[in-house]
Amino acid sequence: MVWLALNLDLSLLGVGWCGLESIQHSLVATATQTGTAASEVSVIEAALESFALGIVQGVTEFLPISSTAHLLIFTRLFGWEATGQKAFVDAIQFGSVIAVVWYFWTDIRQILTGAWAALQQQDWQREEWKILTGIAVGTIPALGVGFVLKKLNLLPDGVLIIAIMSIVMSLLLGLAEKVGSRKRNFSDLQTKDGILVGIGQTIALLPGASRSGSTLTTALFLGLERQTAARFSFLLGIPTLTIATLVQAKDSLSNSQMLIPLLVGILSSFVFSYLSIAWLLRFLQRQSTWVFVWYRLALGVVLLAALAGGAFHNS
């Protein structure tokens, strides 16, 4: 049933994409016939591409399958140059940032309020204080290592590393499913959990590893219940996702010519990110993560085969 649902989702995405292409071609043809300026056609095309990328970003950001991998594959396969720029794709992530903050706003407010009360009372054993401290300390490794690697220009890129990391992370997630005890819930979280999951988050600096995938896998290794692991990985990833998006997307945010397509992409990614979060949390209440293990393994193998066949000759 899980595979049936996954195939149905992929089929619907394919139908939706075909529909978008038809609309795009119609709009371009109409614009050409009526003498619309080329720049206006360009905005329409970019907006439709951005809408599609927003769907991909929203669906894949919080599932443990790597949004970076899917966005890179989409932009290269369809040859989207303007919307395929890294700064533009990164800016679309703002929709995902808004979605995760909105979805977990009650949790965020409770953690901040409880942590403030703990600070006033110097109650360092209070649950909210330990969670906030864990999130804060756990954010440092990914940001620190990411900053250094970016400055030294050592961050790898390309389809090959995405394929390799997809396979590696599928094996690690499968191992976490096998050995994780899944006995600890949200009230059992400790500061050390945030530190360890934060260290695990640094793996996501490698394209194809997946921020949610690396944090979820680490949390499962630590014995957290599946839904608790996903919930904590989302909360811990908020600061990193927000800061990384702000830093990487500054060029696109200052480009007024791409403002409309960017807003379309952000709105699209917000809607589908919110739906993806809600779906995954409900899914993990009843199911394991094995569907993502097999999907990531298959994706990695397909990408390696495509590379061998020359489909990504520029990678």
C-alpha positions as CSV (number, residue, x, y, z in Angstrom):
1,M,0.0,0.0,0.0
2,V,2.9,2.4,0.8
3,W,4.4,1.8,-2.7
4,L,1.0,2.2,-4.3
5,A,0.6,5.6,-2.5
6,L,4.1,6.6,-3.5
7,N,3.5,5.7,-7.1
8,L,0.2,7.5,-7.1
9,D,1.9,10.7,-5.7
10,L,4.6,10.5,-8.4
11,S,2.0,10.0,-11.1
12,L,0.0,13.0,-9.9
13,L,3.2,15.1,-9.9
14,G,3.9,14.0,-13.4
15,V,0.4,14.9,-14.6
16,G,0.6,18.2,-12.8
17,W,3.9,18.9,-14.5
18,C,2.6,18.1,-17.9
19,G,-0.3,20.5,-17.2
20,L,2.2,23.2,-16.2
21,E,4.1,22.6,-19.5
22,S,0.9,22.9,-21.5
23,I,-0.1,26.1,-19.8
24,Q,3.4,27.5,-20.3
25,H,3.5,26.7,-24.0
26,S,0.0,28.2,-24.4
27,L,1.0,31.4,-22.6
28,V,4.1,31.8,-24.6
29,A,2.4,31.2,-27.9
30,T,-0.4,33.6,-27.1
31,A,2.2,36.2,-26.0
32,T,4.1,35.8,-29.2
33,Q,1.0,36.2,-31.4
34,T,-0.1,39.3,-29.6
35,G,3.3,40.9,-29.7
36,T,3.9,40.8,-25.9
37,A,7.4,41.9,-25.0
38,A,10.0,39.1,-24.6
39,S,10.7,40.2,-21.1
40,E,7.1,39.6,-20.1
41,V,7.2,36.1,-21.6
42,S,10.3,35.5,-19.7
43,V,8.6,36.4,-16.4
44,I,5.7,34.0,-17.2
45,E,8.1,31.2,-18.0
46,A,10.2,31.8,-14.9
47,A,7.1,32.0,-12.7
48,L,5.8,28.6,-14.0
49,E,9.2,27.0,-13.6
50,S,9.5,28.5,-10.1
51,F,6.0,27.2,-9.2
52,A,7.2,23.7,-10.2
53,L,10.4,24.0,-8.3
54,G,8.4,25.2,-5.3
55,I,6.4,21.9,-5.4
56,V,9.6,19.9,-5.6
57,Q,11.2,21.9,-2.8
58,G,8.1,21.7,-0.6
59,V,7.6,17.9,-1.1
60,T,11.2,16.9,-0.6
61,E,12.6,19.4,2.0
62,F,11.2,17.6,5.0
63,L,11.1,14.1,3.7
64,P,14.4,12.2,4.2
65,I,15.1,12.1,0.5
66,S,17.1,15.4,-0.2
67,S,15.6,18.4,-1.7
68,T,18.9,19.5,-3.1
69,A,19.2,16.3,-5.1
70,H,15.7,16.6,-6.6
71,L,16.0,20.3,-7.4
72,L,19.4,19.8,-9.1
73,I,18.0,16.9,-11.2
74,F,14.9,18.9,-12.2
75,T,16.8,22.0,-13.3
76,R,19.4,20.1,-15.2
77,L,17.0,17.8,-16.9
78,F,14.8,20.6,-18.1
79,G,17.6,23.1,-18.8
80,W,16.2,25.8,-16.5
81,E,19.0,28.4,-16.5
82,A,17.5,31.4,-14.7
83,T,15.4,29.5,-12.1
84,G,18.1,26.8,-11.8
85,Q,20.7,29.2,-10.4
86,K,21.7,28.1,-6.8
87,A,20.9,31.5,-5.3
88,F,17.4,31.4,-6.7
89,V,16.7,27.8,-5.7
90,D,18.0,28.6,-2.2
91,A,15.6,31.6,-2.0
92,I,12.6,29.4,-2.7
93,Q,13.4,27.7,0.6
94,F,11.9,30.6,2.4
95,G,8.6,29.0,1.9
96,S,9.8,25.9,3.7
97,V,11.1,28.1,6.6
98,I,7.8,29.8,7.0
99,A,5.9,26.5,6.8
100,V,8.0,24.7,9.5
101,V,7.8,27.7,11.8
102,W,4.0,28.0,11.3
103,Y,3.4,24.3,11.8
104,F,5.5,24.1,15.0
105,W,4.6,27.6,16.3
106,T,2.8,26.1,19.4
107,D,5.9,24.0,20.2
108,I,8.3,26.8,19.6
109,R,6.3,29.2,21.8
110,Q,6.1,26.6,24.6
111,I,9.9,25.9,24.4
112,L,10.8,29.6,24.5
113,T,8.3,30.4,27.3
114,G,9.5,27.4,29.4
115,A,13.1,28.1,28.8
116,W,12.7,31.7,29.9
117,A,10.9,30.6,33.1
118,A,13.8,28.1,33.7
119,L,16.3,30.8,33.2
120,Q,14.6,33.0,35.7
121,Q,14.2,30.2,38.2
122,Q,17.7,28.7,37.4
123,D,15.9,25.4,36.8
124,W,18.4,23.8,34.4
125,Q,16.6,20.4,34.5
126,R,13.4,21.8,33.0
127,E,12.4,20.0,29.8
128,E,12.0,23.2,27.7
129,W,15.5,24.4,28.8
130,K,17.2,21.2,27.9
131,I,15.4,21.1,24.5
132,L,16.3,24.8,23.7
133,T,19.9,24.3,24.8
134,G,20.1,21.1,22.7
135,I,18.8,22.9,19.6
136,A,21.1,25.9,20.1
137,V,24.2,23.9,20.7
138,G,23.2,21.4,18.0
139,T,23.0,24.2,15.4
140,I,26.6,25.3,15.8
141,P,28.3,22.3,14.2
142,A,26.5,22.5,10.8
143,L,26.8,26.3,10.7
144,G,30.4,26.3,11.7
145,V,31.6,23.5,9.4
146,G,29.5,24.9,6.6
147,F,31.0,28.4,6.9
148,V,34.5,27.0,6.9
149,L,34.0,24.7,3.9
150,K,32.2,27.5,2.0
151,K,35.0,29.9,2.6
152,L,37.6,27.4,1.5
153,N,35.4,26.4,-1.5
154,L,35.5,22.8,-0.4
155,L,31.8,22.0,-0.6
156,P,31.4,19.3,-3.3
157,D,28.7,19.5,-6.0
158,G,27.3,17.4,-8.9
159,V,25.2,14.4,-9.6
160,L,27.9,11.9,-8.7
161,I,28.2,13.0,-5.1
162,I,24.4,13.1,-4.9
163,A,24.1,9.5,-6.2
164,I,26.7,8.3,-3.7
165,M,25.2,10.1,-0.7
166,S,21.7,8.9,-1.6
167,I,22.9,5.3,-1.4
168,V,25.0,5.9,1.7
169,M,22.2,7.6,3.6
170,S,19.7,4.9,2.5
171,L,21.9,2.3,4.1
172,L,22.4,4.4,7.3
173,L,18.6,5.0,7.6
174,G,18.0,1.3,7.1
175,L,20.5,0.5,9.8
176,A,18.9,3.0,12.2
177,E,15.6,1.3,11.6
178,K,17.2,-2.0,12.5
179,V,19.1,-1.1,15.6
180,G,17.2,1.9,17.0
181,S,15.1,1.0,20.1
182,R,12.4,3.6,19.4
183,K,11.5,3.8,23.1
184,R,12.1,7.5,23.9
185,N,9.5,10.2,23.4
186,F,9.6,14.0,23.4
187,S,9.7,14.3,27.2
188,D,12.9,12.1,27.3
189,L,14.9,14.6,25.2
190,Q,18.2,15.7,26.6
191,T,20.7,18.4,25.7
192,K,23.1,15.7,24.5
193,D,20.5,14.6,21.9
194,G,20.6,18.1,20.4
195,I,24.4,18.0,20.3
196,L,24.5,14.6,18.6
197,V,21.7,15.3,16.2
198,G,23.4,18.6,15.4
199,I,26.6,16.8,14.6
200,G,24.6,14.4,12.4
201,Q,23.2,17.5,10.6
202,T,26.7,18.4,9.3
203,I,26.4,15.4,7.0
204,A,23.7,17.4,5.1
205,L,26.5,19.7,3.9
206,L,27.1,17.0,1.3
207,P,24.6,17.3,-1.6
208,G,22.2,14.4,-1.6
209,A,22.5,13.6,2.1
210,S,19.3,15.5,3.1
211,R,19.1,17.7,6.2
212,S,16.0,16.0,7.5
213,G,17.4,12.6,6.5
214,S,20.6,13.0,8.4
215,T,18.9,14.4,11.5
216,L,16.1,11.8,11.5
217,T,18.6,9.0,11.0
218,T,20.7,10.2,13.9
219,A,17.7,10.6,16.2
220,L,16.6,7.0,15.4
221,F,20.1,5.8,16.3
222,L,19.6,7.6,19.6
223,G,16.5,5.5,20.3
224,L,13.8,8.1,19.7
225,E,10.4,7.1,18.5
226,R,9.9,7.7,14.8
227,Q,7.5,10.6,15.2
228,T,9.5,12.1,18.0
229,A,12.7,11.8,15.9
230,A,11.0,13.6,13.0
231,R,9.6,16.3,15.2
232,F,12.9,17.0,16.9
233,S,14.8,16.9,13.6
234,F,12.4,19.6,12.2
235,L,12.7,21.8,15.3
236,L,16.5,21.5,15.4
237,G,16.8,22.2,11.7
238,I,14.8,25.5,11.9
239,P,17.8,27.8,12.8
240,T,20.2,26.2,10.3
241,L,17.6,26.2,7.5
242,T,16.7,29.9,8.2
243,I,20.3,31.2,8.5
244,A,21.5,29.1,5.5
245,T,18.6,30.4,3.4
246,L,19.2,34.0,4.3
247,V,23.0,33.8,3.6
248,Q,22.7,31.9,0.3
249,A,19.7,33.7,-1.1
250,K,20.7,37.3,-0.7
251,D,21.5,37.8,-4.4
252,S,18.1,36.6,-5.6
253,L,16.3,38.7,-3.0
254,S,17.9,41.8,-4.5
255,N,17.1,40.9,-8.1
256,S,13.9,42.9,-8.8
257,Q,13.5,41.3,-12.3
258,M,13.0,37.8,-10.7
259,L,10.8,39.1,-7.8
260,I,7.5,37.7,-9.1
261,P,8.8,34.3,-10.0
262,L,10.5,34.2,-6.6
263,L,7.4,35.0,-4.8
264,V,5.5,32.3,-6.8
265,G,8.1,29.7,-5.8
266,I,8.1,30.7,-2.2
267,L,4.3,30.5,-2.0
268,S,4.4,27.1,-3.7
269,S,7.1,25.7,-1.5
270,F,5.2,27.0,1.6
271,V,2.0,25.2,0.8
272,F,3.7,21.9,-0.2
273,S,6.2,22.0,2.7
274,Y,3.3,22.4,5.2
275,L,1.4,19.5,3.6
276,S,4.6,17.4,3.6
277,I,5.3,18.0,7.3
278,A,1.8,17.1,8.3
279,W,1.8,14.0,6.1
280,L,5.2,12.7,7.3
281,L,4.3,13.0,11.0
282,R,1.0,11.1,10.5
283,F,2.8,8.5,8.3
284,L,5.4,7.8,11.0
285,Q,2.7,7.2,13.6
286,R,1.8,4.0,11.7
287,Q,4.7,3.2,9.3
288,S,8.4,2.7,9.3
289,T,10.9,4.7,7.2
290,W,11.7,1.7,4.9
291,V,9.9,3.3,2.0
292,F,12.4,6.1,2.0
293,V,15.3,3.7,2.4
294,W,14.3,1.8,-0.8
295,Y,13.5,5.0,-2.6
296,R,16.9,6.6,-1.8
297,L,18.7,3.4,-2.8
298,A,16.8,3.2,-6.1
299,L,17.4,7.0,-6.8
300,G,21.2,6.6,-6.2
301,V,21.4,3.6,-8.5
302,V,19.3,5.3,-11.2
303,L,21.5,8.4,-11.1
304,L,24.7,6.3,-11.3
305,A,23.3,4.5,-14.3
306,A,22.3,7.8,-15.9
307,L,25.8,9.2,-15.4
308,A,27.3,6.0,-17.0
309,G,24.9,6.6,-19.9
310,G,26.0,10.2,-20.3
311,A,22.7,11.7,-19.3
312,F,24.5,14.2,-17.0
313,H,27.7,14.7,-19.0
314,N,28.2,18.1,-17.5
315,S,28.3,16.9,-13.9
